[in-house]
Amino acid sequence: MNSQEIYQQRIENVLDALLEKGEEPLCESMRYAVLGGGKRIRPLLVYASGEALGVNKDLLDAPAAAIELIHAYSLIHDDLPCMDDDDLRRGKATVHLAFDEATAVLAGDALQTLAFGILSQPLHGICATNQLKILQILTASSGAAGMVKGQMIDLYAAGEILTEDQLATMHNHKTGALIKASVLMPTYCFEGNADNLTTKREKLAEYADAIGLAFQVRDDIIDIQSDTETLGKQQGSDSASDKPTYPSILGMDAAKEKLFQLHEKALSSLSSFGREADLLRQIAEFIVKRIA
Ligand code: GRG
């Protein structure tokens, strides 16, 4: 197994242990939404950023799990009839179809509180000030100043003509915020401060901004160029719902050029790091080349 696969297996085990096993619909729907699917890009970024900083892996499991739980909740709610009304997610029926709508709302709610609960437990090896900072990052990135704000902009953007800046603002909130949180939380996984941490944090933030937007540009491209089976969700859903995208605003060639530039920016942000940031480099490459 390569290191991406090792970390993917690791987060799978961590999530499995965290989610209660029970026959009630709430337990089953939470496990259905979280386990056995998804690329786990956000937890991978947590482990990769921690690796670049020399953080003990055991301290990264809690933030890695928390960010994936927030992501899973956001997907459940995004798929609901009152939002994107999707039937397929990660190659299987969306939670409101596999269970029912009320269960899907509550499973999302419970995954969100579980994420904050995990980070509120004593995290031995991380001082209280830093642990609070990690919680603040998760709160800001997922709430009304982050992902929820982006989702709100997105819902009202259908059928609108957005400028490139407006499109970037929407994506920086909706998708970029959690990606940036994944990279930044490990910069607080210490007792106190490590060497040159402020400079490293700034460089990692630049990297995260670049790959966050690259993730979305690539998402817009594959929504047009891939197929439903590969994507595990409906292909062409952006144009079907008349959503503004990078290819629709810039044209396909310019969208691909934008992706190339963002990849270059991500790599140059890591130029002061050595081999310890190789996993971050590999993830950047994976994001700009992914087909699903
Ligand atoms: C409902 C509050 C709320 C927010 C929803 C993230 C989000 C906000 C909606 C998802 C809609 C969507 C398809 C956005 C495009 C980019 C994206 C986040 C794709 C899904 O993330 P991946 O590709 O999914 O990392 P996997 O399944 O691999 O985890």
Boltz pocket constraint, residues with backbone or C-beta under 6 A from the ligand:
constraints:
  - pocket:
      binder: B
      contacts: [[A, 37], [A, 38], [A, 39], [A, 40], [A, 41], [A, 71], [A, 73], [A, 74], [A, 75], [A, 77], [A, 78], [A, 90], [A, 142], [A, 147], [A, 148], [A, 151], [A, 174], [A, 175], [A, 215], [A, 216], [A, 219], [A, 292]]
      max_distance: 6.0
